[in-house]
């Protein structure tokens, strides 16, 4: 997974999100803890990537509860795997990274979904994340 989303210069945080998505995907397909996948990489995983992977892993139940609550009419089991992982990654950032603007989190997640998932994934991810981002408890608004 190395597309450097968009056509401009690669952004360090964008690359970290993309690499984290790859590690989370590998972990989900192998049904193992994402930290194990990160530790098994030949080249050491960047600290920004590791922070995302560990954050998603540690806050998994809380994140999945938000997905279930706001993905009206959908269960996690029915969603494409990449969509779930993109949502988890973005929700973690919404919860734990107040320094990253909400619009950036949503835009990056939509781009990841469009690049790596189905034709409808960008709209779906955007809708779920927009609803979650409006919840005052998520961003402490």
Residue, then its C-alpha position, 0 to 999 in steps of 0.5 A: x500500500x503505497x500510493x501517496x494519496x493525492x498528486x501533491x508532495x507526500x505528507x508525513x502524516x498521510x504516509x503514516x495513515x496509509x502505512x498504519x492502514x496496511x499494518x491494521x489490514x495485515x493484522x485483521x487478515x491474520x487475526x493477530x494483534x496489530x502490534x505483533x505485525x508492527x514488531x515483525x516488520x523488517x524495517x522498524x515502523x515509524x513512531x507516527x505509524x506505531x502510534x496510530x496502530x497502537x492507539x487503534x488497537x488499545x481503543x478498539x472496543x470504544x471505537x467499534x462502539x462508535x461505528x456501531x452507533x453511527x453506521x445506521x443500518x450496518x454492522x461491522x461484520x457487513x462492512x468491507x474490511x478496509x472501510x472498517x479499518x479506515x473508520x477505526x483509524x479516523x475515529x482514533x484520530x478524532x478521539x485522541x488527536x485534537x491537534x489534527x483538524x476534523x476536516x483533515x481526518x475526514x478528508x484523509x479517511x475518505x481518500x484512503x477509502x476511495x483508494x483502497x476500497x469499493x466505489x461507494x466507500x468514500x461516501x459511506x466513510x464520510x457519512x459515518x465520520x461526519x456524524x461521529x465528528x458532530x457528537x460533542x463527546x467525541x471531540x470535546x466540543 
